[in-house]
Amino acid sequence: MLTVLAFLPTAVALVLLALPRHTPAKVIRGIWVTTTAGLMAVVVGLWAGYAPGGGMQYETRARWIPSAGVGYHVGVDGLSLPMLALTCVLFLACAVHSWREDRRIREFAALLLFLETTCLGLFVSLDLIMFFVFFDLSIVGMYFVIAGWGHKERARAALMFFLYTFLGSLALLLGFIGLYLAASPHTFDMVDLTAANPLAGRSVYAGMVLLAIGIGLAVKTPTVPFHTWLPLAHTEAPAAGSAILAGVLLKMGTYGFLRIAMPMLPEAWRQYATVLVVVGVVSILYGALVALAQSDFKRMIAYTSVNHMGYIILAVGAAAATADTSRQAQSLAIAGAVTQMVSHGLLTGALFLLAGSLHERGRTYDMDAYSGIAARAPVFAGMTAIAAFASLGLPGFSGFIAEFQIFTGSLGPHPLATALSTLGILLTASLFLRALQKIFLGPLRIPDAPGTPRPFGDTRTHENTAIVPLLALALVVGVAPRFLLDVIEPASTTVLELLAR
């Protein structure tokens, strides 16, 4: 089942590329949307058949490169299942939102389907080399999305994105090789490495391996100071590319911390946890402050991703604290980190799709070029306001649940860091209120640029169909989160038990 889920998108992408050149664009879009909807249905089936607390499920093992300790090993647990669901939801939303895309639609759809394979494949991988292969292929896929369908500076943005993240992947590979060499017998299997804890009692070696893996994952997350590729990549990418980059690809980094670094390097993680807490706090405050200074709507949203990823880093660092910290608080921190990954994916994905709709109408992301457009586009204004307030942690939405768990789990071991991090919420509220006031309130002003459509219209059916479900899911998680937490919390407890070794 997991193999079909992971590789079906690429199979469909190959079929699309094999179709005659004169195939109508509507047929291409229909196949794309149908495929992503089918994958969503498969994940719903997986979720329905998943037994919370039952450990790794739907596992498949096969020989691949046995002489090198590499095998084909896939499975899901409470950490990866929410990521699979988030991935399928966002790719479906992007396929629907791109219904009016007419620039080389066949190649665009095929590339997004291939990118979906890399994301699904990474989240089901239980072998480090498999994880690395999908990690690297996601970089290649997103490079071509930005370079082929981005805006004016797309070539520079794509190159910067590729070089930064590829360099991070090389550091990640060095760390994986370090784990492989420490294991006896040598293996890249995640389950075997986690059980063996091969670097126990080898603090220097473990610290070097954690440094390599940490840098590789921090670049992908991204955290300060490895975030500099992010704003340009987001600003120049097409709307669907930005939504996938923020909603799914960034989660590869934070997921790697929970799946690899914490359970496989528990001693080193506990030893350097304070460093992670500091990095998390700096990312929270820096991301929010720089976002507050932006006049570009899309760049502002990009910097809020640095801010929101900082909360996750704070949580996973605080979870390693042992003195004067209850096991329940530690579990809350990890559960909050996973919930934040889901929440950020839904809400920031929605914000980037809304930013794409704004650019389609006004041909610019400059907030100073707009004013009073709520009168022309009330539905667009309402959805943007809901996404903004939900993103800053308004009660009733998923962001509040995630941040409440993170702050509750982090306050005991790191009260000062947690107190400083709460300032990030205030700054986020300021920047979103400022953006809403500039764009939607006041006298009507619309950019007067060549190619700008007239009149400035409200959202269309395909845009509403893509964005409303994302906001609705964020509301469901915020009001009735048990269906999600019942899956996440047992896996959080397992990570804590591995971390305590």
N, C-alpha and C positions, 0 to 999 in steps of 0.2 A: 504493500500500500504506500509506504513512504517513498519507495523507489519510483513508483508511478507519479506520485505527487511532485517529486523533485524534477524529474526529467521530461514529463509531459509537455511543459511549456516550450522547451527547446525543440521537441519533436514537431510541435505545431508551428514553431518559428521556421523550421526547415521546409515544412509544407507550404507556408506562405511565400517563402523565397522561390519555391519551385513553380508557383502558379504563373500563368501567362502574364506578360507585362500589361496587357489591356484589361486585366481583371478589375471590375469596378471597385472604387474605394469603399463603397458601402459594404460590399462583400468582405473585404479585408477587415474593416472595423467590426462587422458582425462576428466573424470568426474569432477575432481578438477578445471581444467582450464575452462571447460564449465560453471561450476557454478559461478566462479568469473566473467567470461565474462557476464553472464546473469545478475548478480547483477549490474555490470557496466552499462548495458543497462537500467536497472530499474532507476538508478540514473540519467542517461541522460534524461529519460522520465520525472522524477520529476523536473529536471532543466528546461526542455522545458515548463512545465506547471506551473512553479513558477512565481508569479507576484511580481517583485521587489517593495519593499515598502509596501507590503500588510500585513505586520506583520506575525504572526505565521500561517502557512498553513499546510494542510494535517493532521489536528489534529484528534486524536482519544482519547476518554475518556471512561473508564470503571471502575466499582467498583472492588476493590481488597481487601484491608483490611480497610474498612470504619471506624471501631471502633478505629483504630490508626491514622486516617487521611491520609492513604496511598492509592493512586489510580493508575490505569494504565493510564498514560497520555503521549502521544507522539505527536510530531509535529516538523516542521522545519521552520527556518527563515534564514536571511542572514548571521548569525553566524554559524549555524550548516550545512547548505546545502554544502558549500565548504568543510567542514570536511568529510561529507559523500562521496563526489566525490573523495577527496584525499584518503580516506580509500579504496574505491573500486579500484582505479587506482593502489595503491601500492600492495594490496593483489593479484590482477591479475598479476602484474609484478613479484611478488614473486613466484606465482604458475608456471608461464612460466619459470622463471629462475631456478626453482627446477626440471626441466624436466628430468635431468640426476640423480637426487637423488635416491639412491637405498637402503638406510638404513631404513627399516621399513616404506616404503613409505605410506602405508595405514594409519598407526597411525599418521604419520607426516602430511599428508593432512587433516585428520579429526581434528587434533589439531589446525592447522592453520585456518580451517573453523570455528571451535568453537571460536577461538580468533577473527575472523572477526565479529561474532555475538556480542561479548562483546564490540567491538569498535563502530559498527553501533548502537547498543542498547544505549550506553552511549550518543552518539551525538543526538539521537532523544528523549531522556528522558526529560520529563517535570515534573518529581516527584523526590524529593531528594533521597528517598529510592531506586527507580529504578536506579538513577544515581550511588548511592553507590554500589548496587549489581553488576552492570556491571563493575564499577571501580575495585571492589575486584576480580571478576571473570577474568578480564584481567591479574591480577597479577598471579593467579593460572595457566592460560594458558601459559603465557610467562615463568613461572618457569619450566614447563615441557618441553617447547621447548629448553630452555638452558640446562637443566639437561639431556635430552634425546639425543640431537643432537649437543651439543656443542663440544668444543675442550678439551684439556688435563685437564684444571682446571674448567671444567664445573660444578662440584658439588659445589665447593666453590662459584663460581660466581652466580649460581642459588640460593643458600642459602642466600647470601648477598643481592641479588636483592629482594628476597621474604621478608626477615626480615625488610629491610629498608622501602620498599614501603608499606608493610602491617602495619607497625607502623604508617606511614603517613596516611593510610586510617582510622586508629582508631581515629587519631586526627580530620580527616575530619568528621567522624561520630559524634563526640562530638559537633562539630560546627553545624552540621545539627540538632541535638537534641536541641541545644540552640535556633536556629531559630524556631523550632517547638513549644517549650515552650513559646516563646515570642509572638507567633501569637494567635489571638483570633477571631474565633475559631481555635483550634490547627489543623495544616495541614502541610504536607510536599510538597504540590503542588507548583511548582516553579512559575507559573503564578500568583497564589493567593498571595504568599509571596512577590513577586516583587511589586504587586499592593498595598499591605497593608503596606509595609515598617515597620514591627512590632517593630524595634529597634530604631525608630526615637526618638531623645531626650534622649536616654539612653546610654551615651557615654562609660561608664565603661563596661557595659554588652556587648555592640556592639564591643568594642575593644577586649574583651576576645573571642567572637565568631569569629571575623575576624582573630585573632591569630591562633585559632584552624584550621579554614578552610585554612588559608594562609599556615600554616606548612604542612598540608596534601597535598595541591596542589603544594607547592614548592618542596617537595620530589619527586613528580611525574614529575615535569617540566624538569630537576631538576635545582635549582639555588644553588649558593654557599651560605651556607656551606653544603647543603643537597645533594650534587652531588656525593659523594664518591662511591656509588654503581655503578655508570654508566660506568666508563672505563672498569672494569673487566667484567661486564655483556656483554658489546658490544664486547670486545675482544674474549670472550669465546663462544659467541652465534654463531649459523650457520648464513650464509649470509642472508637468508630470515628472520631469527629472529632479526638480527641487523637492517635490513631495516624497519621492522614493529615497532620495539621498538623505533627507532629514528623518523621514519616518522609519526607514528600514536600515539603510547602510550604516548610519551612525550607531545603531544598536548592535552591530557586529562587534564593536569595541567593548561596550559595556557587558554584552553577553559573554564575551571571551573572558572578562574578569571573573564572572560568576562560574563559568563552565570549566575554565582551565586554571587561571592563576590562583584563585582561592583554594580549591580542593586539592590541587596537585603540589602547591608550594605553601602549605599552611604555616610553617614556622617562619619563613621569610615574610609572608604576608602579615603575620602578627607583629614581626619586628619592625616593619616599615609602614605600618598602618597609619601612623601619625602624619607621615609625608603625604599619603593619599588624602587625608582629611584636609590638610593645608591646601593641596592642589584643588580639591573640591570647592573650598570656600573662595579661593582666588578666582576660580572659573565662574562661580555664581555671581560674585560682585563685579568682576571685570566685564563679563558678558552683558550684564544688565546695564552697567554704566556706559559702555560703548554703544549698546543698542539705543540708549536714551539720546545719544548725540547724533543719530543718523537722520538724514532727511529722505533717504531711499527706503521705501516701505519694505521691499524684499530683503535688503541688506539688514534692516532692523530685525526682521523675523529670523534671519540667519544668526545674528548675534544672540538672540534669545535661546537658540539651541545650545550655544556654549553655556549659557546660564542654567538651562534645565538639565543638561548632562552633568553639570557640577553637582547637582543634588544627588545624582546617582553615585558619583565618586565619593561624596561625603558619606553616604549610607554604607557603601561597601567597606570604607575605611573604618567607620565607627563600629561596624559589626565585628571587627577583629578585637575590640577592647574586651578585656576579661575582668579587670578589677572593678568592683562595685557596679557591675552591670548584670541585670537579670537575663536569663536565656530568652525570655519573652521579648525584651527590648531589642536584643540582637536579631531575633527572628523578624520583628517588625521592620527593622532597618533593611534587611534583605528583601522581604516581601514588598516594602515600599519602593525599593530600587526597581524591581521587576514591574510593579504597577506603574511607576513613572515612565518606564520604557514604553509600555502600552499607551498610556495617556499622552505622552509627548508625540508618539507616532500619529495618533488620531487627530490631535488638535493642531499640531504644526503642519501635518499633511493637509488639513483643511485650510489653514491659513495660506499655505503656498499655492494651493489651487485657487483660492480667492484672489491672491495677488496676481496670478496668471490671468484671471478674468478681468481684473482691473487694467492690466497692461494691454489686453486684447482690445479694450475699448478706448483707452487713452494713449497707448503707445509709449507710456513712461511709468516708472515706479516712483518718480519724484513726488513726495507728498505735497510740496509747495505748489505744484501745478494744479492741484485739485482743491475744490471747496464746495460744500453744500450739495454733494451729489446724492445725499439721502433722499432728497425730494424727487430725483429722477430714478433712483434705483433703491427703493425701500427694502426689498427682499435681500439684495446684496448687502446693504448697510446692516440689516438685522443679523444676517448670518455672520458677518465679520465681527460685529459686536459680541455675539454669543461666543464665537471662537476665541476672541481676545479675552473676555472675562473668564472663560473656562481655563484658558492658558495661564492666567495669573493666580489660579487656585481658588476660584469662587466655589463656596459650598454648593453641593448638588451636582458637581461635575467630577470627572475622574482625577483631575489635577489636585483637588482638595484631598481626596482619599490618599493619593500617593505622597503628597507633601506632609500630611498629618502623620502617616506611618514613619516617614523618614525623620521628621523632627522628634517624634516620640522615641524612636530607637536611638537617635544620636545625642539627645540632650544629656542623658546620664553620664556617659563617658567623656563627652566633649561639649560642655555647656557653652563655653565662649564661642567656639566655632559654630555651634548651632544658632546661638543668638545673632551672630554676624550674618549667618546665612538667611535668617528671616528678613533681613533688610533687602534681600534680593526680591522678595515678594512686593515690597513697597516700590522699589525701582521699576519692577515689571509693570505694576499698576500705572505708574506715572507714564511710562513710555507708550503703553497701549492707549491710555486715555488721551495722550497728546496726539497720537496718530489718528484716533477716531475723530477728535475735534477738528484736526486739519482737513481730513479728507471728506467728512460727511456733514459737518455743520457749517454755518455761515452762508454768505451769498454764493450762488451757483457759479462755479468756475471750472471749465473743462479745458484740457490742453488743446491748443490750436496747432497741431502738427500735421504734416503731409501724411495722408493715409489714415487719419483718425476718423473712425466711423461717426456719422451723425444720424439720428441723435444718440446721446449717451443712454443706452437702454439698460433695463434690469436683467437679472440672470435668466438664462434660458433653461429649458427643460433638462438638457443633458448635464448642465452645471449643477442644478438643484439635485438631480438624481445621484450625482457623484458626491456632493458635499454634505447634504442633509443627513445621510446615514452615518457619516463620520461623527457629526455633532450628536446625533441620537445615541450612538454607541457610547460616546463620552458621558452623556447624561445617564444612560443605563448603568454604567460602571460607577458613576458618582452616587446614584440613588440605591442601587441594589447590587453591590459588588461581590456578593457571596459566591456567585458562579465562577468568578475569576479567582478570588482569594482561596477558595477551596482547592483549586488546582495549584496555586503558587505556594501556599504556606507549608504543606508537607515537604516540598522540594527545598524551601528555605531552611527548614529544620535539618534536612540532610546535609546541606552545605555547612551549616553550623557544626554539626557533628564531625564532619571531615576537617573543618578548620580548627577544631579543638584538639586534634591529635598532637 
